[in-house]
Amino acid sequence: MITVNRIGKHIGAEIKGVDLTQPLSDETFEQIAKAFFDNEVVFFRNQKITPEQQVNFTKRFGILEQHVRKESRLPGHPEILVVSNLLNEQGKAIGAQDAGRFWHSDLSYKKEPSLLSALYAVEVPVKDGKVLGDTNFTSTTAAYDALPEAMKQRLQGLKNVHSYRYYREKNIRAQKEEQARGVRTVQEHVLTEEQLNSVPDVEAPIVRTHPVTKRKSLFINEAHTSAIVGLPRAEGDALRDEICRHTIKPEFQYRHSWQAGDLLLWDNCSALHKANFDYDLPLRRLMYRTTVRGSVAV
């Protein structure tokens, strides 16, 4: 029997009574999907799934994406993005070491941004009995609902530019600043022009209607939003920063402390997330991410 335990005030729930190594009936999957869209972030503990089982489960929500970072895809399973700080025998990173540095929703820079992502914890870093590498999530639907009516009116009809190129440049600058301070060791992955050109900038409404729940949310984030369409640079940047600060207020958030065997799903239409890089080698972290294609933001 499935049970759903809400954890956060606006976002986050644990689903119990599901073994994802076993086939799921349509009825059971519908219960899971409802719990997911109701809570925006859900997780299952103590799962022992293979990459193929993760792919097959998340594929039930829709078409899976293959990330532009080809070097970080799992061999044999191109739908899986490896998120890890581990190195191979040649000393090269086996996956994305710097994923989630800034608040964002996955693939918001695509014409059809992601509906949801699923992250499976293979290994988690532990120091002195404490698990490190938590992930923060925030509800952009709750954040929208809490806006003053005047701000809702101001944002209605405005669009923002989501840019992967902007994100990569910002991320590499942050990497270099960290390395200069000796904070952590991260290998830079400089994408080719071909890779960057495969994900051109897109415009999307700041106020988005969820394709499933029909709730309104704030579709804007510090990682990918390079500009607000039609506003002078200074005014647009100030408005973006104001909305982003509002969106991540503590009352809208849920912080997930990982356990090996967790499979966690988040709704990229109604939630942002951010990694916490409070660990480094020799502490090991290995995660597998699948991402489901969504629809054009409206």
C-alpha positions in Angstrom: 0.0 0.0 0.0 1.4 3.4 -1.0 1.6 6.2 1.6 2.6 9.8 1.0 4.1 11.8 3.8 4.4 15.5 3.2 7.6 17.0 4.8 7.9 20.6 3.7 5.2 23.2 4.1 4.8 23.8 0.3 7.1 21.2 -1.3 8.6 17.8 -0.6 7.1 14.4 0.3 8.2 10.8 0.9 6.4 8.0 -0.9 6.5 4.7 0.9 5.3 1.2 0.0 6.9 1.1 -3.5 9.6 -1.2 -4.8 10.9 0.3 -8.0 12.7 -2.9 -9.0 9.3 -4.5 -9.5 6.8 -3.8 -12.4 4.3 -1.1 -11.4 0.6 -1.4 -12.4 -1.0 1.6 -14.1 -3.0 2.3 -11.0 0.1 2.4 -8.8 1.9 4.6 -11.3 -1.1 7.0 -11.4 -0.9 7.3 -7.6 2.8 8.1 -7.8 2.2 10.7 -10.5 -0.5 12.4 -8.5 1.6 12.5 -5.4 4.5 13.9 -7.5 2.5 16.8 -9.1 0.8 17.5 -5.8 4.1 17.8 -3.9 6.5 19.0 -6.6 9.3 17.0 -5.0 9.0 13.3 -3.9 11.5 10.6 -3.0 11.6 6.9 -2.4 14.1 5.5 0.1 16.1 2.2 0.0 15.8 1.5 -3.7 18.2 -0.9 -5.3 17.6 0.0 -8.9 19.7 -0.5 -12.0 20.3 2.2 -14.6 17.9 0.4 -16.9 15.2 0.3 -14.2 15.6 4.0 -13.6 15.3 4.7 -17.3 12.2 2.6 -17.6 10.5 4.1 -14.6 11.1 7.7 -15.5 10.2 7.0 -19.2 6.6 6.4 -18.0 6.4 10.2 -17.5 7.5 11.0 -21.0 10.4 11.2 -23.5 13.8 11.2 -21.9 16.4 13.8 -22.8 20.1 13.2 -23.6 22.1 16.0 -22.0 24.3 18.2 -24.2 27.3 17.3 -22.0 28.1 14.1 -23.9 31.2 13.5 -21.8 29.0 13.1 -18.6 26.5 10.6 -20.0 26.6 7.1 -18.5 28.2 4.6 -21.0 25.5 2.3 -22.4 22.7 4.6 -21.1 22.9 8.0 -22.8 19.7 9.1 -21.1 21.5 9.1 -17.8 23.6 12.1 -16.8 26.3 11.2 -14.3 26.6 13.7 -11.4 29.7 12.9 -9.5 33.1 14.0 -8.2 34.7 10.7 -9.0 37.7 10.3 -11.4 38.5 7.4 -13.7 41.8 5.6 -13.9 43.2 8.4 -16.1 42.3 11.0 -13.6 39.4 12.4 -15.7 36.0 13.3 -14.2 33.5 10.6 -14.9 30.5 13.0 -14.7 29.4 16.5 -14.1 31.2 17.7 -10.9 29.7 21.2 -11.0 26.0 20.5 -11.6 23.6 22.6 -9.6 25.9 25.4 -8.4 23.2 28.0 -8.8 19.4 27.9 -8.3 17.8 26.6 -11.5 15.4 24.3 -13.1 16.8 21.7 -15.5 17.0 22.5 -19.2 15.0 25.7 -18.8 17.1 27.0 -21.7 15.5 24.5 -24.2 12.5 25.2 -26.4 10.7 22.4 -24.6 12.1 22.7 -21.1 12.1 19.7 -18.8 9.0 18.4 -17.1 10.8 16.5 -14.4 14.1 15.1 -13.3 14.9 12.0 -11.3 18.2 11.7 -9.3 19.3 8.3 -7.9 21.9 8.2 -5.2 24.5 5.5 -5.7 27.1 6.8 -3.3 26.8 9.8 -0.9 29.7 11.5 1.0 29.8 11.0 4.7 32.1 12.7 7.2 32.1 12.0 10.9 28.8 10.2 10.6 27.1 13.2 8.8 25.9 13.0 5.2 27.1 15.9 3.1 25.9 17.2 -0.3 22.3 18.0 0.5 20.1 19.5 -2.2 17.8 22.5 -1.6 14.5 22.8 -3.5 12.1 25.7 -3.5 8.5 26.0 -4.7 8.0 28.6 -7.5 4.3 28.1 -7.3 4.2 29.0 -3.6 6.6 31.9 -4.4 4.2 33.2 -7.1 1.2 32.9 -4.8 2.9 35.0 -2.2 3.7 37.9 -4.5 1.9 41.2 -4.0 -0.8 41.7 -6.5 1.0 44.7 -8.0 4.1 42.5 -8.7 1.9 39.8 -10.3 0.5 42.4 -12.6 3.9 43.8 -13.4 5.3 40.3 -14.4 2.3 39.2 -16.4 3.2 39.1 -20.0 7.0 39.7 -19.4 9.4 37.2 -20.9 13.0 36.3 -19.8 15.8 34.9 -21.9 17.1 31.5 -20.7 20.6 30.9 -22.0 22.9 27.8 -21.5 25.8 29.8 -22.8 25.3 32.4 -20.1 25.1 29.7 -17.5 28.3 28.0 -18.7 30.3 31.3 -18.6 28.9 32.1 -15.2 29.7 28.6 -13.9 33.3 28.6 -15.2 33.9 32.0 -13.5 32.7 30.5 -10.3 34.9 27.4 -10.7 38.0 29.6 -11.1 37.1 31.7 -8.1 36.7 28.6 -6.0 40.0 27.1 -7.2 41.8 30.3 -6.5 40.6 30.2 -2.9 41.4 26.5 -2.7 37.8 25.6 -1.8 37.4 22.5 -3.9 38.9 20.7 -6.9 36.8 20.7 -10.1 37.8 19.9 -13.6 36.6 22.5 -16.1 34.6 21.2 -19.0 34.7 23.8 -21.8 32.0 22.9 -24.2 32.5 23.1 -27.9 30.8 25.8 -30.1 28.8 22.9 -31.6 27.5 21.9 -28.2 26.6 25.4 -27.2 25.0 26.1 -30.6 22.8 23.0 -30.2 21.0 24.8 -27.3 20.3 28.4 -28.5 18.8 31.0 -26.2 15.1 30.9 -25.8 12.5 33.3 -24.5 9.9 32.1 -21.9 7.2 33.8 -19.9 8.3 34.7 -16.3 4.8 33.7 -15.1 4.2 30.2 -16.4 1.1 28.0 -16.3 1.9 24.4 -15.3 1.0 22.0 -18.2 -0.5 19.4 -15.8 -1.7 21.2 -12.6 -2.5 24.5 -14.3 -1.0 26.4 -11.3 1.0 29.5 -12.0 4.6 29.7 -11.1 7.7 31.8 -11.6 9.8 30.5 -14.5 13.0 32.5 -13.9 16.2 31.6 -12.2 19.7 32.9 -11.4 21.5 30.3 -13.4 19.9 30.6 -16.8 18.1 33.9 -17.0 20.4 36.2 -18.9 18.0 39.1 -19.5 14.4 40.2 -19.3 12.9 41.0 -22.7 12.1 44.6 -23.5 13.7 46.1 -20.3 17.0 48.0 -20.2 19.8 45.9 -18.8 20.1 47.5 -15.4 16.3 47.5 -14.8 16.0 43.9 -16.1 18.8 42.6 -14.0 17.4 44.3 -10.9 14.0 42.8 -11.5 15.4 39.4 -12.1 17.5 39.5 -8.9 14.5 40.7 -6.9 12.3 37.9 -8.1 15.0 35.3 -7.6 15.6 36.5 -4.0 11.9 36.2 -3.3 11.6 32.7 -4.8 14.2 31.2 -2.5 12.9 32.5 0.8 13.2 29.8 3.5 9.4 29.3 3.8 9.2 28.0 0.2 12.0 25.5 0.6 12.7 21.9 1.3 16.2 20.6 2.0 16.9 16.9 1.2 19.5 15.0 3.1 20.5 12.1 0.8 20.8 8.4 1.6 22.3 5.8 -0.7 19.4 4.2 -2.5 17.3 7.4 -2.7 15.4 8.1 -5.9 14.2 11.7 -5.8 12.0 13.4 -8.5 11.4 17.1 -8.8 9.1 19.1 -11.0 11.0 21.5 -13.2 7.9 23.5 -14.0 7.2 24.4 -10.4 10.5 24.0 -8.5 14.1 25.3 -8.5 17.0 23.4 -6.9 20.5 24.0 -5.8 23.4 21.8 -4.8 25.5 22.1 -1.7 29.2 21.6 -2.4 30.4 21.0 1.2 32.4 17.9 0.3 35.4 17.0 -1.8 37.5 13.9 -2.5 38.3 11.6 -0.9 34.6 11.8 0.1 32.8 10.2 -2.8 29.5 11.2 -4.4 27.9 9.4 -7.3 24.4 10.1 -8.7 22.5 9.2 -11.8 20.0 11.7 -13.3 17.3 11.1 -15.9 15.3 14.0 -17.3 11.9 14.0 -18.9 11.1 16.4 -21.8 8.3 18.8 -21.2 6.4 21.3 -23.4 6.9 24.8 -24.5 6.5 27.2 -21.5 3.3 29.2 -21.7 
